[in-house]
Amino acid sequence: MQQLINPLPGPVDDPWSLESLAGVYAYPERVRRGRAWLRANMVSGLDGAARLDGLSEGLSGAADKRIFGVLRALADVVLVGAQTVRAEGYRPARARAEFAAAREAAGQSPAPVIAIVSRGLDLDLSAPLFTAPLVRTVVVTCEDSPAEARRAVAATADLVVAGKDAVDLPAALAELASRGWTRQLTEGGPRLLGQLAAAGLVDELCLSLAPLLSGGGSPRILEGPAMPAAQPMRLVSLLEQQGFLFTRYVRPDGEDPGFR
């Protein structure tokens, strides 16, 4: 079995083609009208572990990486926490030739912007993410971040200051949207996603479920503040390959991306 729920009209010859996946994961029409949509992309094991041996990489597989690439190719901006940047060795997003025409037609840059959320600004400014990005990296911080570090970051990246003693995530996302980056994607990690979810900012969750049990003390995909109330989500697509499940949920009051 390779596709359990097909959100596209008519038969699909190859649900794993880039064209089919781009249709399944299309952003809703509202992004064209200047209204942002925040999608989260995460992977976990069957027991809820968001990391294996300290990294998400161990939970991934070929199909998960393919979807990861498609989600990036559709996005304007990728929001990620500084801890995840350090742990996962983040590099600049790359341009995908298969998506070049569609991105140009949509008025998008050749590759999505990487936007790093960091209060402490403990970032390696000599890394390719800062020295060789296709599109200039953005760093989101707050007023009380270290002043000297803030000046250093501003020399190598675009700086967004949102909030005083902590990053104001709603203000940060609004600033990104004001720059035309309405197709928003977050890759976590769990701490950032937990903060975004607690603030009611997540419109969609793309969760890859790896057929693995690992146990131990790995965090779940959400870590940090408790949510004011449990957030119901509605399943809109489900893919399967080699035991991996690729789920896609939206808020019940949200639009149905991929159905237009």
Residue pairs with C-beta under 8 A, 6 or more apart in sequence:
1 240
2 15
2 16
2 239
2 240
2 241
3 12
3 15
3 238
3 239
3 240
4 238
4 239
4 240
5 235
5 236
5 237
5 238
6 12
6 15
6 237
7 23
7 24
7 236
7 237
7 256
7 258
7 259
8 20
8 23
8 24
8 258
12 20
14 20
15 21
15 24
15 239
16 63
16 66
16 239
16 241
18 70
18 98
18 99
21 66
21 67
21 70
22 70
22 73
22 74
22 99
22 102
23 258
24 237
24 239
24 248
24 258
25 67
25 70
25 71
25 74
25 206
25 248
25 257
25 258
26 74
26 257
26 258
26 260
27 37
27 39
27 74
27 182
27 183
27 257
28 37
28 254
28 255
28 256
28 257
28 260
29 255
29 260
30 37
30 182
30 255
31 37
31 182
31 183
32 106
34 177
34 182
35 177
35 182
36 173
36 174
36 176
36 177
36 181
36 182
36 184
37 182
37 183
37 184
37 203
37 204
37 254
37 255
37 257
38 79
38 173
38 184
38 185
38 186
38 196
38 201
38 202
38 203
38 204
39 71
39 75
39 184
39 185
39 186
39 203
39 204
39 205
39 206
40 185
40 186
40 187
40 188
40 193
40 196
40 202
40 204
40 205
40 206
41 67
41 68
41 71
41 185
41 186
41 187
41 206
41 208
42 50
42 56
42 187
42 188
42 190
42 193
42 205
42 206
42 207
42 208
42 221
43 50
43 56
43 59
43 60
43 64
43 207
43 208
43 209
43 210
44 50
44 59
44 207
44 208
44 209
44 210
44 220
44 221
45 52
45 59
45 209
45 210
45 212
45 213
45 214
45 218
46 209
46 210
46 211
46 212
46 213
47 213
47 214
47 215
48 220
48 221
49 59
49 212
49 214
49 215
49 216
49 218
49 219
49 220
50 56
50 59
50 188
50 189
50 190
50 218
50 219
50 220
50 221
50 223
51 58
51 59
51 218
51 219
52 58
52 59
52 212
52 214
52 218
54 87
55 87
55 88
56 88
56 188
56 189
57 88
59 208
59 210
59 212
60 68
60 208
60 210
61 210
61 241
61 242
61 244
63 239
63 241
63 242
63 244
63 246
64 208
64 210
64 244
64 246
67 206
67 208
67 239
67 246
69 96
71 185
71 206
72 78
72 93
72 111
72 112
72 185
73 96
73 98
73 99
73 103
73 112
74 99
74 183
74 185
75 112
75 183
75 184
75 185
76 108
76 109
76 112
76 113
76 180
76 181
76 182
76 183
76 184
77 112
77 113
77 114
77 115
77 138
77 176
77 181
77 183
77 184
77 185
78 93
78 112
78 113
78 114
78 115
78 185
78 186
78 187
79 115
79 117
79 140
79 173
79 176
79 184
79 185
79 186
79 187
79 192
80 90
80 114
80 115
80 116
80 117
80 186
80 187
80 188
80 189
80 192
81 116
81 117
81 118
81 188
81 189
81 191
81 192
82 116
82 117
82 118
82 120
82 121
82 122
82 123
83 189
83 191
84 90
84 187
84 188
84 189
84 192
85 116
85 123
85 129
86 122
86 123
86 124
87 189
90 114
90 116
90 127
90 129
91 127
91 128
91 129
92 111
92 114
92 128
92 129
92 132
92 133
92 134
92 135
92 137
93 111
93 112
93 113
93 114
93 133
93 134
93 135
94 111
94 134
95 110
95 111
95 134
96 111
100 110
103 109
103 110
107 180
108 183
109 134
109 135
110 134
110 135
111 134
111 135
112 135
112 185
113 135
113 136
113 137
113 138
113 181
114 129
114 133
114 135
114 137
114 138
115 137
115 138
115 139
115 140
115 160
115 176
116 123
116 129
116 137
116 138
116 139
116 140
116 157
117 140
117 141
117 167
117 169
117 172
117 192
118 139
118 140
118 141
118 145
118 167
119 141
119 142
119 144
119 145
119 166
119 167
120 145
120 146
120 149
121 139
121 141
121 145
121 146
121 149
121 150
121 152
121 153
122 149
123 130
123 139
123 149
123 153
124 130
125 131
125 152
125 153
125 156
125 157
129 137
130 137
130 156
130 157
131 156
136 157
136 158
137 156
137 157
137 158
138 157
138 158
138 159
138 160
138 176
139 153
139 157
139 158
139 159
139 160
140 160
140 162
140 167
140 172
141 150
141 153
141 159
141 160
141 161
141 162
141 167
142 161
142 162
142 163
142 164
142 165
142 166
142 167
142 168
143 161
143 163
143 164
143 165
144 164
144 165
144 166
145 161
150 159
150 161
153 159
160 172
160 175
160 176
162 168
162 169
162 171
162 172
162 175
163 171
163 172
169 195
169 196
169 199
169 201
170 199
170 201
173 184
173 201
176 184
177 184
186 192
186 193
186 196
186 202
188 221
189 219
189 223
190 219
190 220
190 221
190 222
190 223
190 224
191 219
191 223
191 224
193 202
193 221
193 222
193 223
194 222
194 223
194 224
194 225
195 224
195 225
196 202
197 222
197 227
197 231
198 224
198 225
198 226
198 227
198 228
200 228
200 231
202 231
202 251
203 250
203 251
203 254
204 248
204 249
204 250
204 251
204 254
204 257
205 233
205 247
205 248
205 249
206 246
206 247
206 248
206 249
207 221
207 246
207 247
207 248
207 249
208 244
208 245
208 246
208 247
209 244
209 245
209 246
209 247
210 244
211 242
211 243
211 244
231 251
232 251
232 252
233 249
233 250
233 251
233 252
234 249
234 250
234 251
234 252
234 254
235 247
235 248
235 249
236 248
236 249
236 250
236 256
236 257
236 258
236 259
237 247
237 248
237 258
238 245
238 246
238 247
238 248
239 245
239 246
240 246
248 258
250 256
250 257
